[in-house]
Amino acid sequence: MPIKSTWLVKGHVVFAVSWGEVTPDEFAATEAPMQQFLNNAEADFLHVVVDHSLLESLPRFQQMIQRAWGTHPRLGWVIFYGVQSSVLAFQSSMTAQLLKVRLRFVDTLADALTYLQQADNTLPDLRAIDMESIRAQLLASGVPEHVLMGQT
């Protein structure tokens, strides 16, 4: 499945990576893990940082808005970085507006972490994140090596 996620900061921030063409079934399969992350969050709001740098396509708009996690009351900021396609950015933006999701587009992971640090003063120092550990977890979950080339 070309979408995988793990804790970036346990209980506070999820890191996800997507790549290739995401099918409707693959997108639907994100529902249970995201609900679990949200239900196990330690903070009032759970933020999600998503690397879309190798994403080629998402399901149609109608299929994306059916995901209940997008309306979860504990969902904080969703930050996409590396979006290469203006069509994907538009589609994501429209979905976020409809679901009233706090969505932000940035260029890099560093930009995403800087924004989150400023937006939520309850977060620990995000500069201390061990990205090698995150990378190892994602590789163990089946993310191909080439997808994570720019993560460290």
N, C-alpha and C positions, 0 to 999 in steps of 0.2 A: 504494500500500500504506500503510495507516495505522500503520505502525511504521517509524521511521527511527532510525539511530544514527550516532554519530561519536565520535572521541576527545574527551574533555573534558581529560584530561591524558595525552598520548601515552605509551602503554606501561603506564599505571597505572589510568586511570579512563575508562570509556565512558559517554557520555550518550545516552540514548534517549528518544524521545517517541512516544507512541501516542495515537490519537484514533479516535473513532467506534466502529464495530463491527468487531472484528478477526475475520476468518474463519479456519477451520482451516488453509487453504492459506497465508494471509498469516502466520499464526503460525509455520507450518512453514518459511517462507522466511527466518525469523530464524536458523535453524540455521547455515547456512554463514557469514554475516557474524560471528556470535558466536564460532564456532570459530576464525575468522581472528583476531579480536581477542584471544582467549585464547592462541592459538599465537604471536602476535606481542607478547605482553605482555613488558615489560622487568622487571617486578617479580615477586616470588614469587606475589602474589595480584593479580588484576585485579578491580576493583570496578565495579559498574554502577549508575548513577543513572538512574531512569526517571520521566519526567513522565507521570502518568496522569490529569491534571486534566480532559482532555476525552475520556477513554476511556468508552465506553458498554457494551461487552461483550467478553468473551474466549471462545475456544473452550471446549468442555467439558473438564472435569478430565482425562479419559482421554487427550485429545489433547494436553494441555499436558505431561503427564509423559513423553511420548515424546521430548522434546527432550534430546539428549545433552549439550548445553552446560551444562545445569543440574547435571550430575554431574561436570563437569570439575574435576580436582584443583586447578587454579589459580584457580578462581572464588572471589573474596573476598566482600565484602558486596554484596548487591543491595538498593538503597534505593529504595522507591517513594514518590513524593510526589504530593499532589493527588488521591488516590483519593477519589472522591465517593460510591461505592456500597459499602455494607457487604457486599453479596453478592460484589462483586469482591474486596474485601479478604479475605473469608473464603475464597473460592476460591483466591486467590493464597497465602494463608497455609497452607492445607492442602497445596497443591502443594509449597511450599517445605519444609514439614515432612517430607513423604514423600521428597523428594530430598535432604534434609539441607542445604538452602541457608540461608545466613545472610541472613535477610530482615528489613528494618526498614521501618516505615511512619513517615513524617514529614509535616509540613504543607507545607513550602516547599523550594525549591531551596537556599536559605540554610541551612535546618535540615539538609538532606542533606549539604551540604559541611562544616558544623560537626561533624556526627557522624563523617563519614569522617576528618576531620582528627584527631579525638580517637582514633578506633579504629585508625588506621594512622600511626604516627609516621615512616614512611619516605616519606610523600607530601610533595611540595613545598607551599609555601604556597598553599592553594586560593583564598584571597582575591585572588590575582593572576590568576585565569583571565579571559581576554578573552571574555566572553559574547557580545559583538557578532560576533566571529569565528565562534564556535560557531553562532550564529543564522544567519549568512550561509551557512555550510556546509550547515546543515539546509534552508534555503530553496532552495539550489542543488540539493539532493537531492530536492526535490519536496514538502517539508512546506509546507502552506498557511500563508500569513501569519497568519491568525486563530488558528492552533494555537500560534504562538510569541508571542502578544501579551504574555504575562507573563514572558518569558524574560530580559528585560534590565532 
